[in-house]
Amino acid sequence: MATRSTDPVTLAPHSGDVVVLGGPAPADPAVLGGKAARLADMIAAGLPVPPAFCLTTGLFARYLADTGLAGKIEGTEGGAVRELILATRMPAPLADEVLAAYERLGRPRVAVRSSALKEDSAARSFAGQHDTVLDVAGDAALLDAVRQCWASLWSARATAYRAGDAAEAMAVVVQEMVHCDVSGVLFTVDPVSARPHRVVVEACRGLGEGLVSGRVSSDLFVVDDRSLEVAEERVRYKVAKWAPLAPGKIGMTKVDAAERGVPCLDHAQLAELAQLGLRVREHYGSEQDIEWGLRDGVFHLFQTRPITTRPLPGDAAARGGALSPYVARQPDAVQQGTLWSRMDIGEIFVGLMTPLGLSFARYYQENVHLDCAAALGVRDTGDADLHMGYYQGHIYLNISYSAHLLGQALPTRDQRHFTKRFVGEDVEGGALADYENPFGKFPGGLEDVLSTAHWLRHTAAEALRMKSRSGAMVTSRLYEFDRARRLDLTRMSRRELHAELTRNLGWFHDMHVGYMPYYINAFGFYGILTELCRMWLGAEGENLQNRIKTDMSSLRTVESAKEIWAVAQAAKDRPRVLKIINEAPLETVAAALRADDEGAAFWERHMEPFLRANGTRGHQEMELTHPRWIDDPSYIFQMIRRYASDGFSADDILKRSSGYHDDSREILKKLSLPQRKVIETVISLYALCSELRETTRMSMITSIWLVRNVVYEVGRRLVEAGVLHSLDEVAHLGFEDVRAYLAGEAGELEAFPRERIDEARRLHEYRRRLPEPPLTFIGEHDITQAVRPAPGGARLSGLGASPGRVVGRARIVEDLVWQADEFEAGEILVTRYTDASWTPLFAIAGGVVTDVGSMLSHSSIVSREFHVPSVVNTKYATQRISTGDMVMVDGDTGVVEVVEG
């Protein structure tokens, strides 16, 4: 494949202050700024950089002098300087020089980029601190974009990044715009793991801005720098990309369906790109971070900078090499013998967490979790540091330590009753049969007597108050929700915001402690039911507990789907309202409805009650970075579109979830009367606890939303102050740093130093590249040695979670908001994992297949409720199945097979 280089001879400089990059003028950073000097150097070296010219620091100085701004800047606050530059036109002689250079370039659409003196230096990258204006065309737009870049030298974020240093001169690069088919970054050394000979490439569809912002999915490739062979690749399903929406307008749009599951680059392209990266590394004599793009089969390099951060020696977590979830090293017997699991831990912890999400989980562990254990009647709640662990961005429950402590309670005196509920197939069989808990059994004697008596008293009291406490939690939730809707956090002082966060964290504590008994009791009765079916029914009773029809139609997660259905029917009855929902851009639907008389009435009568009941739901709810439905109702409108267009009546979902004939009662008739009565009693208790669990779960997740509101108000203020580039960077903050800042213990720059934010982002990006860790494992796990799925293969084995057999077309779903409108009724939903926010999609799915899951995961429970055949924990379904494949899902045997590609 040919690469493109620009011949600088054809583009002579127009004046001493406008320099064609790659021409005879020296690439002096004091004149061109760091970024432009690098680009000029790369062009001169014959590297494929799009043609560009630079408005030097001298031209900037002339602009300040000729406009009289030079004398006004000194002593003026940065924001005021910025506004002065944006408001001051470029004098005609300077403008003529700029436009003459633009004419000589051929007047293409261009990208206008800042090039400050120290930008892209080895000491500090200044990445993202100054402005870039993309897809600029025309004389006036070009001059405006140049002034915007100049003004960004005094933006709040650049001022904060300089940490007190004075603003220096600014050059500006005007470069031919390349509308890339594929873009990405290349690191000539793994920036986190530091393993040698690894060229790391991340690639996304469209422009690279989507990748830099973390808003689109990307493929990961590792190329051996000796052989140029691909050593590792992880191809993600890519739904969205950054691309031109209209001339001069860049934004998010969908990736063509045929390109979503296909690698962005083939092996030949990767070898060519890696070779380019090695040329850049050799040219500069140091490891490089390179931005690149591919257009019509030709590679372009847009900038390069030295890799400014490297892993700290001996820091296993930074290298990505930590093998144990323990925060601190434990004795060898404990370190190597602990059973870890992330199965069924409340769904809210499922999946990869951001640095903010992990630090918030750590807050929960240290301040809430022990009281949750006490709420179960556990007298000795142990050491908070041992209850949970963290492995490559995922949260694990320490099953060994939990089983040790739960030995104080009569139902879990035998630890196997607890451990086997959290064990997946990764450690089944001999490993579990021979397993010995390194923490041993809970002490007997007097301690055992005291703990047993304590548990009995607590359990009796819980039985008496469980219903009344549930009612109190529901009332409290509605009060707190309504109060939060009335508050204007933007008007609060930092001290007031601190008080609000403290109040919310107190309620967060109480709701989690109140919720835990319902969750564990439902879990416990499910376990008892499983054991009884196994003992009394043998093979015929296998998985019977999952087919028994309890009154699960009252589950709150299922109710939310029914309520969206009802809202959709209400919209169908109002053609004007449905037209707005169907035709307005997704992000503007809410505003468009409120601006319309009929739409506003619909919003008040139907949307507001729905959001009051369900609005704090969202994806991966302990992860504070994910917006809830109340924050961003886009997914709700997608489901309204889908439900309304499919022609179902408002009763269809109800009939599907509760009108199903279940033959489990016929099997139960084979039992003796006493046995049947026992099982029916257990079923009744399971149903009661499940109902209370789902009712109070809304209080628990609402408490997380309240905390999120305050954290994002802090984020908004940090963006205004220039500490953060955008609200996306809230994901890389530490929760304790937010608390310290609000408490007045640290200022903005002290609490949130740029180096720490960048390091957190870098580590999170590394974790995103890694394979999914196992649901359960014993001791330590080396994720870099994870088994890759065999190539090809049309048959997958998993866990049959919901009975039945169905054949249908597969639909890979990576992003609910972007893909809900694509999902067709009867299709097989294939995804990595689900949580409560996915429930409305289950109502129209023909079957469900997930990479991750267990018998009690969300996808399993809700599939059974909707009587949708489901297979979970297939590990590789999203990598081995393609959208459009005809797939057979057997929920009884746990087999998924592609029957027609």
N, C-alpha and C positions, 0 to 999 in steps of 0.2 A: 504494500500500500504506500502510495507516495505521500510525503509530507510537504508542507508549503513553507517557503521562506520568502521574505520580502527583500527586493533589491533596493537598498537605500539610495543608490545613485540617481534614481529617477525622481526622488523627492528631495530637492535641495532646500536648505533652510531659507526662510523668508526674511529673517532679521536676526540679530544677535540674541534677541529675547524670545524668539520662537524657533525651536530646534526640532528638526526631523530626527526621530530616534533611529539609531543605527547609521547615521551619516558620519561625516568626518569630524564633527565636533566631539570633544572628549566627553565621556559619560561621567561627569563630575556631579556627585550627589549634592554638593553645595549649590549647584546651579539648577539641576534637574529634580532634586529631591530623591529620596531613596528608591521609590517604586519606579520612576521613570529611568533613573540611572541603571537599574537592573534590567529593565526592558531593552534599553539601548544596547547594553552589553550583550544581552541574549541575541538580539537581531544581528549585531556585528559578528557574533560567533556562529551565525548561520542557523540558529534555532527557529522553529516555525512560530513566530510571533506576528499577529496581525499588524499591519502598518499603522503608525501613530506619529503624532508630533506632540511636543511638550511646550507649554507656556511656562517659562522659567521663573525662578524666584525673582529675577531682575524685572520681568514684566509685572509681577505682583507688586514689587516695590514702586515701580512707576505708577501703577494704578493707585496705590495709596497716596503717593505724592501729588499726582495730577488732580485727584479728587479732593485733596485737603484732608483726607482721613488719617494720614500719618500723624498729624498733630493732635487728633482727637482720641486716638486709641489708648495712649498711655494714661493709666489711672482709671480707665473706663471698665466697668464690669463686662465680663465676657459676653453675656447674653445681649447686652446693648451694642457691643461691637458687631456681633453677628447681624443684628437687625440693621445697623448702619450700612454694612456691605450689601446686604440683600436689597436695600432701598436705593443704593447709589449706582446709577448707570455707568457703564464703561465708557470713558472718553473716546471720541471718534477715531483718533489716530491709533489707539490701542486696539479698538474693535476691528479696524481695517486690517491690521496685522493678523489678528486671529482668523478673520474670515478669509483672508488671502490664503492662509495655510489650509483652511478647510476646503477651499476651492481646489488647491493643488492636490489634496488627498482624494478628490473626486466627489466631494459632498455626499458621502454615504451616510447611512444611519450610524451613529457612533455611541460609544460608551465614554463618559467623561468621569475621570477618576482623580482623586486627590493624590499628591505625591509630596508629603511633608519631608523635612530634612532627615529626620531619624526613622522614617517609615521603612519597614522591612529590613531594619538593621539587625546585626547579631545580638545586640543588647535588648532591644525592644521592638516588637513587630508593629505596633500601632494598628493591628488588624481590626478593621471595623470601626475605628475611632472617627475617621473622617468620611465625608459623603462620597458616594458614587451615584451617578445618574445614568440610567441605561436607556438605550433605544432613542437617542436624541436625533432630531432631524430639523434642519432649517436654521437660518442665521440667528433669529431672535432666541430660539430655544437653546441654541448652543451657548450664546453669551449668558443667558440666565443660568445655565447649568454650571458654567465656569465660576460665576459669582457664588453659586451655592457651595461649590467645593471650597472656594476661598473662605467663605463665611464659616464653614464647618471647623476651621482651625480654632474657632472660639465657641464651638458647641459645648454644651454642658458635659457630655461624655468625654470629649477630648481634653477639656480642662481638668476633669477628674483624673483621667489617665496620666496626665503630666505630673499630677501630685505636687502642684506648687511651682513647677518650672514655668518659665515664661514661654509664651507662644513664639514660635520661630517662623521663618518664611515658608510659604507654601507654593509649590509648583503644581501644575495640573496636566494630566495626560489626556489627550483626545485620541481615541483609538477606534478603528473600524469595528463596528458591532458585528459579532458573529452569533447568529441565532442557532445555537447548538442543538443537535439532535440528542447528544449525550454529553454530560459534563461531570466533573469530579475533581478530586484531589489525589495527589500521589505523594507518598512519603518515601524517601529513598532509604529509610530505616524505619522499622516499626517504632512509632513514637512512644509506645507505652511498654511493651514487653522487652524491648532492647535485644530480642533474639537476632543474631547476625544473618546476613544474606537474605533478608526479607524486604522486598519492595511492596509496600501496602498501597493498594488502589481502592478508592471508593468511587462508585459511579452511579449516577441517577439519570433518568430521562429529563430532557429539557435543559434549562439553564442551571448553573451551579448555585444560584442564590437559594434555591429550595434545599439543597444539601447543607449549605452553610448555616441556614436557619434551623435545621433539624425538622423541617415540616414535611419532608417527603421521604419515602423509603429508598434505600440504596443497596446496590450489590457490593459485596466485599470480595476482593481478590488479593492473593498473596503470590508474588512472582519471585522465584529464586534469581538473585542478581548474577549468578554464575552461569546458569544454563538458560535463563529466560523462560523456563517452563513454569506453568501455573502449579503452585504447591498447595493452594487452598482456595476454595471459592464458596461463597454463600449467596445464592440468588434469592432475593426477596421478591414478593409479589408487589408490584409497584402500581399504585392506583392513581396518584396525582403527580403533577410536574409543574415547574415554573416555566412559562412560555409567553410569547406575545399574545395578548387577547385582542388588541387593536393597535394601530400605529401609535407608538409612544406609550403604550400601556402594557406592563408586564404583571402577570398574576398567576394564580393557581388554576389549573385546568386538568381535565382527566387525561390519563395515558390511554392511547388506543388499546382496545381489549386484546388485540393480537400480540402486543408488546409487553404485557404486564408480567407474565411469568418467564419471559425470555431474558437471558443475560444481556446486560447493556453492551458488553464487549465480548468478542470471541477470543480464542486463545492467540491467534495471530495478531490481532489488534493489541492485546495485552502485552505481547512480546515487544511490539513496536513502541508502545507507550513506555514500557519499562526501560527500553533502550534510550529513549529520549530523556527519561529521568536520570539515567546513569551519565548521559552526556552533560546534563546540567550539574550533577554532583561533581563530576571530574573537572568541569570548567571552573567551579568555585572552590573546589577542594574541601567541601564540607557537606554534611547531610542537609537536604533541602525539602521544603514543603511547597509543592508546585500545584497551581490551579491550571486546569486544562479543559479543552472542549473538543468535540468531534462534530464536524459538519460535512455532510456529503462524502464521508469516508476519509476526510483529511483532518489530522490533529492540529490543534493550535494551543500554544502555551500563553497564558494570560498574565501570570506573575509567578515569581518564586521568591522565597524568603528562607533564611536559615531556620532550621528547627530550633526554636529558642528554649524549649523545655525538654528535659530528658528524665527518665526514671531515676529516683534517688537510690544510691547503692544500698542494698540490703532491705529495701522497702518492697516486700513481696506483694502487698496489695497494689502498689503503684505499677509494678511489673505485670500485674494481672496473673501472678503465679500463686496466689494464696490457695491452699488446698483444703482448708477447714473453715467452716462458718464461725468458729469461735473468734471473738474479738481479741482475746488474750490467750496466749499459749497455756494449755492445760497439761497436767501429768499425762504421760504417754498412754496409760491404760484408758483414760477418759478421752484424750485426743483421738486415739485410734478406734475406740469402741463405741462412740456415741452414735445413736441412730437419729438421723436428721430427716425431716419431711416438710414439704410444702403442699401436701395434699389437704384439701378441705379446711384450710385455716381461714375460714370466714369469707373466702372469695375476694375480699378487699385487698389482700396482699398478693394476689396472683400476678405473675408476670414480672418483667424487668422494671425496677424502680429507678427514678432519677435520684441524683444526690439529695434534693430536697425531700423526696419521698422516703428515702432511706433514713435521713436524719430525723424525720417526723416519726417514723416507726421506732427509732431508737428512743425518742422522747416517750412514746407510748410504753415501750418496754420498761423504762426506768421509773415512770410515774403512774402508770395505770395497770399494767399487767398483773402485778402481785395482788392488787385489790380485786381484780377479776378472779384470780385463783381463790382468794378468800371468800368471794361470793358463792363459790361452789361448796363451801363447807370445809375447805382445807385449812387446818389449824396452823401448820408451819408452811409458809409460802416460799421459803428458800431464798436463794441469791438471784436477784433480778438479772444479773449479767449472764446467768446460765440458762435462762428460759428460752431465749431466741438467739439465732445466729444469722450471719450475712455472708452470702457466697456469690461473688461476681454479680452484684446488683440485685440478687434475689433474696427473699427473706425465708428463713427456715425455722420451724419449731423444733426445739430439742426434745425429741420424743422420750429419750432415755431419762432425762432429768424430770420431765413432766410425769412420766409413769412412776418414777421413784416417789415423787411427792404425792401423787394421787393414790398411792398405796395406803394413805391415811383414810380414804373413803371406802366403805364396804363394797360398793359395786366394782371398784377397780383395785381391790386388794390383790387379785391375781393380775399382774401387769400385762399379761397377754391379752386381756380383754380390751386394753387401751392400745397397746402397740400395734396389734394387727389391723386396727381400724385405719392407721396412718401409713401402712406399708404397701407400696406398689409392687409391681412385678419385678422391679429392679433388684429387690432384696428378698423376694419370696423363696420358698423352698428351704433347702438346707441352711442357708445363711440365717434365716429367722428361727428355724427349729432349734439350732444350736446356740442361739444368741444369748449372751449373758450381759445384763445391764451393768456397766462399769460403776454406776452409783449404788448398786446393790438394792436390797429391799429396805423399806422404811423401818427404822428401829422398832422393835417389839417392846414388851414389858410395859412399864408405866406410861411411856410415851404413846404406845399403841392404844392403851385404854383411854387416855385423855383425848387423843385424836378421834377415836371412834365415838366417844360421848359427844364431843364437839360437833362432829358431822351429823349425828342423829338429831341433836337439838336444832342445828341449822336447817337440816332438810325438812323437819317438821314445820318449822316457822316458814320456810319457803313455800311449802305446799299450801299454807293458809293465805299467804299474801301474793302469790304469783299473779292471780288475775287482777287484783286491785292495783298492784304495782304496774302492770301492763297498761291499765287505763290511765294511771297518773303519768306514765311516760308519753302516751299519745297526746294527752292534754298539754303537757309541757312542750312537746315538739311543736304543736300548732302555735303556741304562744311565742316560742323563740323564733319560729319562721316568720310570723307576722311582724315581730319586733325588728328582725333583721331587715325586712323589706322596707321598713319605715326609716331606718337609720341612714344617714349620709356620712359615710366614713371619711370622705374627702374633706369634710369640714372639721374633723377632729384634730386636736394637737397631738404631738407624739405621746405625751403623757396620757391623754385620753384614749388614744389607740392602744397603748399598753394596758390600760385598765380594761378595755374591751376584750383584748386577747386573753388576759388573765381570767376574766369572767367566762369566756367561751371555753377555755381549757378546763375550767371547773365543771362545766356542763358536759363537755366531752368525756371527762372522767366518769361522771355519774351515769351517763347513758351507756357507756361501754360496760361498766360494772353491772348495771341493771340488765343489760342484754345477755351477758355471758351465761347465766343459769338456763335461760330458755334454749340457747344454742347447744349447750352441753347435754341438757336433759333430753332434747330431741335426738341428739346423737346417741345418747345412751340407750334410749328405748328402741332406736333403730338396731343397735347392736344386740339387744336382748331378743328382738324379733328375729334377727338373722340366726341366732343360736337355736332358738326354739324350732324354727323351720328346719334347720339342719338336723337337729336331734330327732324330731318327731315325724318328719316327712322324707328324710333321706334325699335321694336324687330327685324325686318329684318336687321337693321343696326348694331345690337350688334356685336362688334368686327370686323365690316367691315373694319375699318382702318388697321387692321392687315392682311387683305386679299387683300387690294388694291395693285396692282402691280405698284409700282413706279420703277424708274430706279435704283434699289438697287443692281443690278449686278455689279455696279461700286464700291461697298463697298471695301475698302482696305483689310479688313479681309478676304473677299471672294476671292479677287484677289490673296492673298497669297496662298490659297489652289490650285487655278488654276496654279500658277507658280510652286509650288512643283510638281504638276502633269506633267507639261511640262519638268521639270528637270528629273523626273522619266522616261518619254518617251525617253529623250536624253540618259539616262543611258541604257535603253533597247536596243537602237540602237548600243551600244558599249558593247558587251558581256564581254570583259575583265574588263571594269569599273563596270558593274553590278555584276560580280563575286566578285570583291573586296568589294563592298558595302554589298553584301549578306553574305560573309564568314568571313571577318575580324571582330575581336571583336569590338563591337560598339564604344568603346572609342578610338580605333586606326584607324578607317576608314579614317578620314581626313588625318592623317599622311601617311597612306598607299596609298591613292590616289595621294598625292603630290610626293611621292617617286617613282611613276610609270610614265613613259613617257606619255602613253595614259591617265592615271588618272590625271596627272597634266594638260594636255590640257583640259580635261573635267572640271576640277576644275576652270581653268581660264575662260573658255567660258561660263559655266553654273552656277557653284556654286557662283563665285564671284559676278556676277550681281544679283543673287537672294539674297545673303546676304546683298548687298548694299541697296537693296530695302526693305528687310524684316528682316534683321539680328538683329535688336534691339528689336524685339518682344520677349516676354517671358511670363511666368506665373506670374500673380499678380504683375504687373509691378512697382508699387510704393514700393514693397518689395525689397529692395536692395540686399537681399541675394540670390535671384533667378538668375541663369545665363540666359543670353539671347541666342538666337539661334547663334549669332556670337561667343559667348563664348564657347558654347557647342552645336554643331550641331547634337547631337545624335538623338534627336527626329526627325529632318529632315530626317536623314538616315533611321530611322524606317518607316517614312511615304513613303519614296522612295521605300523601300522594299515592303511595303504593296501595294502601287499604281502599281508598276511594276508587282507584282505577280498576281494581280487580273485580268489582261487581258483587262482592259479598254483602250479605245482609248483616245487620248489627248483631244477630243471634248466632252467626256461623261460628265465631270463636268460642262462644259459650258452649255450643253443642259439641264442638271438638274437644274442649277441655273437660267437660263433665258428663257428656252423653254417651260415653264409651262403655260397651259391654265388657265386663271383667269376669273371667271364669275362675278367679282365685277362690271365690266362696265355695265353688263346687269341690275344689281340692280340700278345703278346710272341713267339709262335711265328712271326710274320711277319718277325721280325728275323733277321739272319744269326747264326750260332752265336756268333761273337766278341762281337757287340753284345749278344746275349741274356745271355751270361756276365757282361759288364760290368754290365748293369743288375741282374742277380740278385745280384752282389757288392755293389753299392750298396744294394740293398734289404736285404741281410743286415746290412750295417754300420749302416744306418738303424735297423733293428729292434733291434740290440744297444745302440746309443746311446740309443734311446728307452726301452728297458727299464731301463738303468742310470740314465737321467734320472729316471724315475718312482720308482725304488727310493730314490734319494738325495734326491729332492724331499721325502720325509717327514722326513728329517733336517733339511733346510733350514727347513721350516715349523714343526717342533718347536722349533727354536732361537728362532723368533719368539714362540712361545707361552711359552717360559721368560722372555723379557724382559717379555712382557705380564703375567705373574704378579706380578713385582716392581712394575711400574708401578701395577697395581691395588691392591696392598698399600699403596703410598704413597697412592693415592686414598682407600682406606678410612680411613687415619689422618688425612688432611686433612678428611674428612667428620666424623670424631670431634672434630677440633679446631675445626670450624666454618668452615674456610677454603673448603670446597666445600659447596654445598647438598645434593648427592647425587653418587653415583658417575657419573651421566650427565655431569657436568661434567668428568670426566677427559678427555673428548674435546677440551676447549678448553685443555689444558695444553701446554706446550712440553717436548719430550723433554730438551733440554739443561737446562731448569730443574729437571726431576726429578733429573737427574744431579748438578747443583750442590747441590741440597737434600740428597741422600743423602751427598754428599761433605763436608757440613758447611760449605760455602762460603756458604750463605745460610739464614736462618731461614724459617719457613713463610710469613709475610706478605711477606717480602722476595722470596722465590723465586716466590710465586704471588699477586701483588697482584690484588685484585678488579677493578680497572680493566682490567688486561690480559686477564683471563679473559672479562670482558664484551665487550671489543673483539674477541677471537678468536671468541666465539660470534656476534656481530653480523656479522662478515665471513663466517663459514661459512654463516649463514642466507642472506646475500645470494647467495653462490655457489650455494646449493641452488636458488635461483629462476631461475638463468640457463639458457639452452639448453645442451644437450650440445655441447661443443666438438668439432671434427673430429678424426678419428683421426690425420691427417697434414696439415701445412701448411708452407709455405715463408715464412720471414721473420716477419711479424707477422699477427695475426688479431684483428679487432674482433668480439667475441662478441655485442655489443649489436646488431650488424647481421646476425645470423644469419638465414638464410632460414627462414621459417615454412612448415610443410607446407600445401599447398593444401587448402582445405576440401573435405570429401567425398572422393571418390576411392576406388575399391575395388580398385585395382591398384597394387602396389608392386614396384619393381625393387631387387634387392640382389645379393649374391654367392652363387652356387650353391656350397654348401660340402660337401654330402653328396648323392650322386645319388639319383634316384628321384622319383616323383610320388605325392602322397597327398592325399586330401580328408578333412577331419574338422572337428569343432567346435573353435573356438579357446578357449583359456583364458589370460587375462592373469594372469601371476604376478608380483607385486611383492614379496611377503614369503614366503620359503620356509617358515618356521615356522608362520605363520598359515594358509597355503594348501595345504600338502602334502596334507592330508587331503581337500581338495576336488578335487584333480586326478584325473580319471578315465582309466583305461587307454585309449589310442588317441586322446586329445585332442591338439590342436596346441598345444605350449608356445610362448607368445608373451611375451617379456620383453626388458628392455633389454640385458642381457649376462649371461653365466654364468661361473662358475669351478668349481673342482673340487668344491665342496660341493653343486653341483646334480646331479652325476652320477646319483645314485639315481633322480631323476625321469625321466632320459632312458630308463631301462630300460622304462618303460611309456608313453612318449610316442609318438604317431603321427607327429609331425613337430616340427621346432624352427624358430622364427623369432625373430631378435634385431634390435634396433636397431643394435647395435655388434658388430663382429667382423671376422675375416679368415679366410683359409684355414687358418691355424695357430692360431686362437684355440681356447679350450677347447670351445666349443659346436660348432665344426667337427670337431675331432678325435674327440670322443666321439660325435657324431652318426654319423660314418663308422664308428666301432667298433661301434655298435649297429645300423648300417644303417638309420638313421632319416633320411629326406629333410630337408634343412636349407637354409635361406636366411638369411644373416647380413648385417649392415651395411645393413639396409633404412632406417635412420635414424628412421622414423616409425611403425613397425608398432604399437607400444604406444599410439599416439595415433589411428591410423586403423582399427584392428581392435578389435572389442568381444568380450568373453566371450560365447560362444554363437553367434557368426557361423560359418557354414559356409565353410571356407577351403580353397583349393587351394594346395599348396606344391609347387613344381617345383624340385628341387635341381639339376637339370641346367642349366636356363636362368636360375635366379636370380629367378624370378617368384613373387610371392605375390598371390593374387587372392581377394577375398571373392565367393563365388558365391551366397551366400544370407545375408542379414542377419537 
